[in-house]
Amino acid sequence: MTILIDNRTEETFPSVLSKTIEKIVEDSLAYEGFAKPCEVSISIVDNEEIRKINQQFRGMDKATDVLSFPLLTFAEGEIPDCNEKEEVLLGDIIISLERAREQAEEYGHSLKREVAFLTAHSMLHLLGYDHMEAGEEKEMFAKQKEILHKAGIPRE
């Protein structure tokens, strides 16, 4: 498995957060039983960059905490794109470190926990889940909670 983490901010991205992201990516895949070798790309950005990406791809001119860009639709018979290592390209995750820090403070927990939550949330998007309807949201949020619990990073 390849997990690419690209820090595009001006600040240092602590190795503990990189390790947390890697663990949650792996734990999310295991939880969902996705056993194929894969590649996931994670970009760490600031609020201004995520605002521009959000505007470009979603037409929303505001900063957000995380964006997910799945490359698979999980349609039967779909042949996934693979990298040179024959790993399935699952997609891209973009996390605003600035917004994650703001939310950690707002919710009263650590930055590590917030980054873990955003990673689990996005991994479920890459694995085909959404939360546009109440039933979908309930299922997805229950899965996020369980992934974080199993990873030893529950809500503090």
Buried (B, 14 or more C-beta within 10 A) or exposed (E): BEBEBEBEBEEEBEEEBBEBBBBBBBBBBEBBEBEEEBBBBBBBBBBEBBBEBBEEEEEEEEBBBBBBBBBBEEEEEEEBEBEEEEBBBBBBBBBBBBBBBBBBEEEEBBBBBBBBBBBBBBBBBBBEBEBEEEEEEEBBBEBBBBBBEEBEBEEE
